[in-house]
Amino acid sequence: MFNNRKSVRSAVGRGLLGCAAALALSFVTGQAAQAKDSLRFTTSLPAPSFIYADILSVWAQRVIDDSNGSLDIQMFPAGTLGRDPAAHLDMARDGIADISYIVLGYTPGAVNEATIIELPGSTPSATAGSLAATKMVEEGFWPGQGMENVKVLGAFSTAPAILTTVDKVDTLAGVSGKKLRGAGPTLLATINAIGATPVGGITSPQIAESLSRGLIDGTINEWVALTIFGVAETAKNHLDINLGASPIMVVMNKDKYDSLPEDTRAAIDKNSGEPFARLWGEQFDASIEKFRSAAMKDDTRSFSTLSDEEQALWDAKLQTVIDAWIAETPNGQVVYDAFTAAVSEAAE
């Protein structure tokens, strides 16, 4: 009797141990099945901004959806992973962030060829400029300097920038000597060419304060930056002249990309390049129209255009910036002609 009870207890014990082992195996297997790669995406943009909410987050969700559950992308807005936007490219290079949104004007020298977007009259819209930028990257016209450790997921242009000032300006003489903010070396050269005083080193979130403190008299920006960074609340005089745009990129640490499974990389590739450029351009241009239309209803603002005589004066000055860029850029004429052709094709 005793031996029988012992046998029963032993059998029960073995059964419990077997169940425990099975449950443990099931748990481990379940964890393996649920395991996914996670990417950290850093940006200086605030979460409420349309670029973050309607472009970058939408892109990330599309990649996640196309990965069939194998990938997660953690978004870090407003510099929560790294405050200095000028450091975001290095963060991607060094693997501190897996994906970075970078404003090339904050990282001079990284992709010098992309500063062609900053040339006056370079592109008529964000869509045309972004599609052309994508073509330049894909066809090797924009290799960049020190970009070997990153993969370009998206190359973009903002919409054309206009001149916004505290005091009204509608002549070349009127802009002479005014302190104007520019985002990069080419825009700063444009400011110098029209006889104003170029001021660099001011990021977009700092423009409004710099205007209110009298550190600058105006800035070269498009309507998105004027609106989302509060610039238009301080400076209310707008000269409608195409003074160039700003090049933007989204890049990924190359080692991290190469380490991902093939199907996960395919989800990223499917949504990068031209699809990313179209998402960016169409959303950006739509927002430009929305912000500009709303601003035009404000009776406290002035909107100016140049007379034909003034336009000729400005064009002569601005052409010197284009000529200098071509002369100073390796294969400058080739790159300029290729980009101009790509913009024309995209704008059709």
C-alpha positions as CSV (number, residue, x, y, z in Angstrom):
1,M,0.0,0.0,0.0
2,F,2.8,2.3,1.0
3,N,4.8,1.5,-2.1
4,N,1.7,2.1,-4.3
5,R,1.2,5.5,-2.7
6,K,4.9,6.3,-3.2
7,S,4.6,5.3,-6.9
8,V,1.6,7.5,-7.3
9,R,3.3,10.5,-5.7
10,S,6.4,9.9,-7.9
11,A,4.2,9.7,-11.0
12,V,2.4,12.9,-10.0
13,G,5.7,14.6,-9.4
14,R,7.1,13.6,-12.8
15,G,3.9,14.8,-14.3
16,L,4.1,18.2,-12.6
17,L,7.7,18.5,-13.6
18,G,6.8,17.6,-17.2
19,C,4.0,20.3,-17.2
20,A,6.4,22.8,-15.8
21,A,9.0,22.1,-18.4
22,A,6.3,22.2,-21.1
23,L,5.1,25.6,-19.8
24,A,8.6,26.9,-19.7
25,L,9.3,25.8,-23.2
26,S,6.0,27.3,-24.3
27,F,6.9,30.6,-22.6
28,V,10.3,30.7,-24.2
29,T,8.9,29.8,-27.6
30,G,6.2,32.4,-27.2
31,Q,8.9,35.0,-26.4
32,A,10.8,34.0,-29.5
33,A,7.7,34.3,-31.6
34,Q,6.9,37.7,-30.2
35,A,10.5,39.0,-30.4
36,K,10.9,41.9,-32.8
37,D,13.6,44.4,-33.7
38,S,13.2,47.9,-32.3
39,L,14.6,51.0,-33.9
40,R,15.1,54.4,-32.2
41,F,14.1,57.3,-34.4
42,T,15.3,60.7,-33.1
43,T,14.1,64.1,-34.3
44,S,14.3,67.7,-33.2
45,L,10.7,68.3,-34.2
46,P,7.9,68.7,-31.6
47,A,5.3,66.0,-31.5
48,P,2.4,68.3,-32.5
49,S,4.2,69.5,-35.7
50,F,2.7,68.2,-38.9
51,I,6.1,67.0,-40.1
52,Y,6.3,64.7,-37.0
53,A,2.6,63.7,-36.9
54,D,1.7,63.5,-40.6
55,I,5.0,62.5,-42.2
56,L,7.6,60.9,-40.0
57,S,5.1,59.0,-37.8
58,V,3.1,58.0,-40.8
59,W,6.2,56.7,-42.5
60,A,7.2,54.8,-39.4
61,Q,3.8,53.2,-39.1
62,R,3.8,52.1,-42.7
63,V,7.2,50.4,-42.2
64,I,5.9,48.7,-39.0
65,D,2.8,47.5,-40.9
66,D,4.8,46.1,-43.8
67,S,7.2,44.3,-41.5
68,N,4.4,41.9,-40.4
69,G,5.1,42.4,-36.8
70,S,8.9,41.9,-37.0
71,L,9.7,45.5,-36.3
72,D,8.9,48.3,-33.9
73,I,10.0,51.9,-34.3
74,Q,10.2,54.1,-31.2
75,M,9.8,57.8,-32.0
76,F,11.7,60.4,-30.0
77,P,10.3,63.9,-30.7
78,A,11.7,67.3,-29.6
79,G,15.2,66.1,-29.0
80,T,14.2,63.7,-26.2
81,L,17.0,61.3,-27.3
82,G,19.4,64.1,-28.0
83,R,18.7,67.8,-27.7
84,D,21.2,69.3,-30.2
85,P,19.8,68.8,-33.8
86,A,23.3,69.4,-35.1
87,A,24.4,66.2,-33.4
88,H,21.6,63.9,-34.8
89,L,23.7,62.9,-37.8
90,D,26.5,61.8,-35.5
91,M,24.0,59.9,-33.3
92,A,23.0,57.8,-36.3
93,R,26.6,57.4,-37.4
94,D,27.6,56.2,-34.0
95,G,24.5,54.0,-33.4
96,I,23.2,56.1,-30.5
97,A,20.1,56.5,-32.6
98,D,19.1,54.0,-35.3
99,I,17.3,56.6,-37.4
100,S,17.8,60.4,-37.4
101,Y,16.0,63.3,-39.0
102,I,18.6,65.8,-40.0
103,V,18.6,69.3,-41.2
104,L,21.7,69.5,-43.4
105,G,22.0,73.3,-42.7
106,Y,22.9,72.3,-39.1
107,T,25.6,69.9,-40.3
108,P,27.6,71.8,-42.9
109,G,29.9,69.6,-44.9
110,A,28.0,66.4,-44.5
111,V,26.4,66.5,-48.0
112,N,27.8,69.6,-49.7
113,E,26.1,68.7,-53.0
114,A,22.7,69.0,-51.4
115,T,23.2,72.7,-50.7
116,I,22.1,73.2,-54.3
117,I,18.5,73.1,-52.8
118,E,19.4,76.3,-51.0
119,L,20.2,78.2,-54.2
120,P,17.6,80.9,-55.1
121,G,14.9,79.6,-57.4
122,S,16.2,76.1,-57.2
123,T,12.9,74.3,-56.8
124,P,9.2,75.4,-57.2
125,S,7.8,73.1,-54.5
126,A,8.6,70.6,-51.8
127,T,7.4,67.7,-54.0
128,A,9.5,68.6,-57.0
129,G,12.5,69.3,-54.9
130,S,12.2,66.1,-52.8
131,L,11.8,63.8,-55.9
132,A,14.8,65.5,-57.5
133,A,16.8,65.1,-54.3
134,T,15.9,61.4,-54.2
135,K,17.1,61.0,-57.7
136,M,20.4,62.7,-56.9
137,V,21.0,60.3,-54.0
138,E,20.1,57.2,-56.0
139,E,22.2,58.2,-59.0
140,G,25.3,59.0,-56.9
141,F,25.3,62.8,-57.5
142,W,25.2,63.4,-53.7
143,P,27.7,61.0,-52.1
144,G,28.2,63.2,-49.1
145,Q,31.3,63.4,-46.9
146,G,31.6,61.0,-44.0
147,M,28.3,59.4,-44.8
148,E,29.7,55.8,-45.2
149,N,28.2,54.7,-41.8
150,V,24.6,55.7,-42.7
151,K,22.0,54.7,-45.3
152,V,19.8,57.5,-46.6
153,L,16.2,56.6,-46.3
154,G,14.7,59.9,-47.5
155,A,16.1,63.0,-49.1
156,F,13.8,66.0,-49.1
157,S,13.4,69.7,-49.9
158,T,11.2,72.1,-48.0
159,A,9.1,74.5,-50.0
160,P,10.7,77.7,-51.3
161,A,11.6,80.2,-48.6
162,I,10.5,83.8,-48.7
163,L,11.9,86.9,-47.0
164,T,10.1,87.7,-43.7
165,T,11.1,90.9,-41.9
166,V,10.0,93.0,-38.9
167,D,9.9,96.1,-41.2
168,K,8.5,96.1,-44.7
169,V,11.0,95.4,-47.5
170,D,10.2,95.4,-51.2
171,T,13.3,96.8,-52.8
172,L,17.0,95.8,-53.0
173,A,17.9,99.1,-51.3
174,G,15.5,98.5,-48.5
175,V,17.1,95.2,-47.5
176,S,20.6,96.6,-47.5
177,G,22.3,96.2,-44.1
178,K,19.5,94.3,-42.4
179,K,20.5,91.4,-40.3
180,L,18.9,88.3,-41.8
181,R,19.0,84.7,-40.5
182,G,19.9,81.9,-42.8
183,A,20.0,78.1,-42.1
184,G,23.1,77.1,-44.1
185,P,26.1,78.5,-45.9
186,T,24.4,78.9,-49.3
187,L,21.5,80.8,-47.8
188,L,24.0,82.9,-45.9
189,A,25.7,83.6,-49.2
190,T,22.4,84.7,-50.7
191,I,21.8,87.1,-47.8
192,N,25.3,88.6,-48.4
193,A,24.7,88.9,-52.2
194,I,21.6,91.0,-51.7
195,G,23.5,93.4,-49.5
196,A,22.1,92.3,-46.1
197,T,24.1,91.0,-43.1
198,P,24.0,87.2,-42.8
199,V,23.5,85.7,-39.4
200,G,24.0,82.0,-38.9
201,G,23.9,79.7,-35.9
202,I,20.2,80.3,-35.1
203,T,18.1,77.2,-35.1
204,S,14.4,77.3,-36.2
205,P,13.1,77.2,-32.6
206,Q,15.3,80.2,-31.7
207,I,14.2,82.5,-34.6
208,A,11.2,84.1,-32.9
209,E,13.1,85.0,-29.8
210,S,16.0,86.4,-31.9
211,L,13.6,88.6,-33.8
212,S,11.8,89.9,-30.6
213,R,15.2,90.7,-29.0
214,G,16.3,92.6,-32.1
215,L,19.2,90.2,-32.7
216,I,18.0,89.9,-36.3
217,D,15.7,92.0,-38.6
218,G,14.3,89.1,-40.6
219,T,14.7,85.6,-41.7
220,I,14.6,83.4,-44.9
221,N,12.0,80.6,-44.3
222,E,9.0,79.0,-45.8
223,W,5.5,79.1,-44.3
224,V,5.8,75.9,-42.3
225,A,8.7,77.2,-40.2
226,L,7.2,80.6,-40.0
227,T,4.1,79.1,-38.5
228,I,5.1,76.2,-36.3
229,F,8.0,78.0,-34.7
230,G,6.0,81.2,-34.0
231,V,8.1,83.4,-36.3
232,A,5.1,84.9,-38.0
233,E,3.8,86.2,-34.7
234,T,6.9,88.5,-34.4
235,A,7.7,89.4,-38.1
236,K,4.7,90.2,-40.2
237,N,6.1,91.6,-43.5
238,H,6.5,89.0,-46.3
239,L,8.3,89.4,-49.6
240,D,7.2,86.7,-52.1
241,I,10.5,85.8,-53.7
242,N,12.0,82.3,-54.1
243,L,15.2,82.5,-52.1
244,G,15.8,78.7,-52.1
245,A,14.8,75.9,-49.9
246,S,16.4,73.7,-47.2
247,P,17.7,70.2,-47.7
248,I,16.5,67.6,-45.2
249,M,17.3,63.9,-44.8
250,V,16.3,60.9,-42.8
251,V,19.2,58.5,-42.4
252,M,19.8,55.1,-40.7
253,N,22.8,53.6,-39.1
254,K,24.1,51.3,-41.8
255,D,25.3,48.5,-39.5
256,K,21.9,48.4,-37.8
257,Y,20.2,48.2,-41.2
258,D,22.5,45.4,-42.4
259,S,21.9,43.4,-39.2
260,L,18.1,43.2,-39.8
261,P,16.5,40.2,-41.4
262,E,15.9,40.4,-45.1
263,D,12.1,40.8,-44.8
264,T,12.5,43.6,-42.3
265,R,14.9,45.4,-44.5
266,A,12.4,45.0,-47.3
267,A,9.7,46.8,-45.3
268,I,12.1,49.7,-44.8
269,D,13.1,49.8,-48.5
270,K,9.5,49.6,-49.7
271,N,8.8,52.9,-47.9
272,S,12.0,54.7,-48.5
273,G,13.3,56.7,-51.5
274,E,10.6,57.9,-53.8
275,P,7.6,56.8,-51.7
276,F,9.1,58.7,-48.7
277,A,9.8,61.8,-51.0
278,R,6.2,61.8,-52.2
279,L,4.8,61.5,-48.7
280,W,7.0,64.4,-47.5
281,G,6.4,66.6,-50.6
282,E,2.7,66.3,-50.8
283,Q,2.1,66.8,-47.1
284,F,4.6,69.7,-47.0
285,D,3.1,71.6,-50.0
286,A,-0.4,71.1,-48.6
287,S,0.6,72.6,-45.3
288,I,2.3,75.5,-47.0
289,E,-0.9,76.4,-48.7
290,K,-2.9,76.0,-45.5
291,F,-0.6,78.2,-43.4
292,R,-0.2,80.8,-46.1
293,S,-3.9,81.1,-46.8
294,A,-4.6,81.5,-43.0
295,A,-1.9,84.2,-42.8
296,M,-3.3,86.2,-45.7
297,K,-6.5,86.7,-43.7
298,D,-4.5,88.6,-41.0
299,D,-5.0,92.3,-41.7
300,T,-1.9,93.2,-39.7
301,R,0.4,91.6,-42.3
302,S,1.8,92.9,-45.5
303,F,2.5,90.8,-48.6
304,S,4.7,92.2,-51.3
305,T,6.1,91.3,-54.7
306,L,8.9,92.9,-56.6
307,S,8.3,95.1,-59.6
308,D,9.8,94.0,-62.9
309,E,12.6,96.5,-62.5
310,E,13.3,95.3,-58.9
311,Q,13.1,91.6,-59.9
312,A,15.9,92.2,-62.5
313,L,18.1,93.9,-59.9
314,W,17.5,90.9,-57.4
315,D,18.1,88.3,-60.2
316,A,21.4,89.8,-61.1
317,K,22.6,89.6,-57.5
318,L,21.2,86.1,-56.9
319,Q,22.8,84.8,-60.1
320,T,26.2,85.5,-58.5
321,V,25.3,82.9,-55.7
322,I,24.5,80.3,-58.3
323,D,27.7,80.9,-60.3
324,A,29.8,80.8,-57.1
325,W,28.2,77.5,-56.1
326,I,28.9,75.9,-59.4
327,A,32.5,77.1,-59.4
328,E,33.2,76.0,-55.8
329,T,31.5,72.6,-55.9
330,P,33.4,69.6,-57.4
331,N,31.6,68.7,-60.7
332,G,29.4,71.7,-59.9
333,Q,28.1,72.3,-63.4
334,V,27.3,68.6,-63.8
335,V,25.5,68.4,-60.5
336,Y,23.6,71.6,-61.2
337,D,22.5,70.5,-64.6
338,A,21.4,67.1,-63.3
339,F,19.4,68.6,-60.4
340,T,17.8,71.2,-62.7
341,A,16.7,68.5,-65.1
342,A,15.4,66.3,-62.3
343,V,13.4,69.2,-60.9
344,S,11.9,70.0,-64.3
345,E,11.0,66.3,-64.7
346,A,9.4,66.1,-61.3
347,A,7.4,69.3,-61.8
348,E,5.8,68.2,-65.0
